[in-house]
Amino acid sequence: MSGNENCEDLSRWAASKGISDAPRESATTSDGLGHSLVVANFPDAGGRGLAASRNLKEGELILRVPKSALMSVLSAKADPLLSTALARHPCLSSAQILAVHLLNEAAKGKSSTWSPYLIHLPRIYHTLPYFVANDVQALQVEEARWVAEKAIEKAVMDWEGAKGFMHEISLRRRFMSFKAWLWASATVSTRTLHVPWDEAGTLCPVGDLFNYAAPGEYVFNRKETVTNSAAEDNKDLTSGHSLLFKAEELDDRDSCSNGLEVETAEEMAESDFDNDISCNGVTIRERLRDGGFEADHGEYCFYARQDYHKGQQVLLCYGLYNNLELLEHYGFLLPHNPNDNVHIRLPDSEEFGVVNGNPGMSLGGTTCLEIDGSPSFSLVAGLRLRATHPFLRKSKGHFALMGKQISVDSDILIYQWLEKKCTSLLACQPTSLDDDLILKTVASSAQSFAAVEDLALSLCETPSKAHGDRVPKNVVHEIQNLAGFVCMEQRLLKSVRDHVRVAEKSLSYPRI
């Protein structure tokens, strides 16, 4: 069956289930897709997705999926076979239940209610549990390797924990394999949407075709006021220089809302979405989710996050993620992710020559370098407190928590420390940025193992700008093993290095 026929089949099935992209007042159960959206392919922007079939306005309702079409723990419990078996497996998580539910429906083939939807699901994903040992090591960054290893361990543990449940429902052997489990759990991780009744979320046919758009940086009047005040107080009066931090960093970065007044899914379900403005003065585009389950209508509803022209890809914001989190949970990266950062661990006060001076307070937030290279508010505050003598901290420590400078001397110390930290982060990696660009180019262009081998041999005789002579042997060795290698991890590493390098270049010492 061709791709177009498959899409038409999906559209007919969606219409039969009451899925519609038409307004409620004019929609019928046979509408399906076509009024606002159409399935399209975007090779350079996420692959298959949804395009506007007409001009769309920001905040406009563009898709409705009834509860009966959703695939969740609720639909699993509605299945007599699964419901009976679940009573004897109370320790399973919602994600495990939903994964087994998905495998059970896939095993049914065409007899499954969701068959026309299931055949459109990807056959393989690129989330971290799919990584083999060499892939994990290629990440190089310690935090990324640790996250990958934990993701793989968790996938194995979840599979082992669900085996008894799968045996009890007599799932066929091929659907009980670890390979099948990876597919099901990755489908749950990458394609579920938030619902208020279950932490695993729900699979939402058609609704999960939206590709991702990262939330932008939103500055409100109240934050502009705070920022301007803090920036003025933060200036070194003798030079006019100020420490770098952003408005949104004044709030706890660990919260999903990044300081925005964003509604929970329950509140979203109860709210009335206007075409232009939602409650609290936050527009649809500023929400960290551009849809939610609306209990009053019994539907999962999606709204346009901006104006779209006909034919333009319509994107959905899933929430705030850096690139490592996107790779872990969704299996892709953004070349320019506004929410990306590099985590920096706070040092002991002894590194600044302050004995027994570690502050006992918890700052909260994320200590990191942001996408533009600037240190986060929590990182600056934490470093200022650690670089200040305990006696002075008692009287002026609150300045750091207000975004103010404690002393010129302590700020000089923390800038020097940050520069050294950036340099050491770059120096400790096995390959340089130029090396990684070579690897990325080869991985993107090589058509066969023989081509990789030939290129590796030619590089042995090719001068390298990074090293002044031949390409290093370790790089050539990597290239020789690159055939068929997907270099997502190399792009993640490049992203991390770019941020650190930008931070290193942007740091300037306050003049005295």
Secondary structure, DSSP 8 states (H G I E B T S, - for coil): --HHHHHHHHHHHHHHTT-BSS-TTT--TT--SSSSEEEEEETTTTEEEEEESS-B-TT-EEEEEEGGG-BSHHHHHHSHHHHHHHTT-TT--HHHHHHHHHHHHHHHGGGSTTHHHHTTS-S---SGGG--HHHHHHT-SHHHHHHHHHHHHHHHHHHHHHHHHHHHTT--GGGTSHHHHHHHHHHHHHHEEEETTEEEEEE-TTGGG-EE--------HHHHHHHHHHHHHHS-TTT-------GGGGS-TTSTTTT-----HHHHHHS---SSB-GGG-BGGGSS-SEEEETTTTEEEEE-SS-B-TT-EEEE------HHHHHHHTS---TT-TT-EEE-----GGGGT-TT----S---S--EEETTS-B-HHHHHHHHHHTS-HHHHHHHHHHHHTT--S-HHHHHHHHHHHHHHHHHHHHTSSS-HHHHHHHHHHHHH--SHHHHHHHHHHHTTSB-TTTSSB--HHHHHHHHT-TT---HHHHHHHHHHHHHHHHHHH------
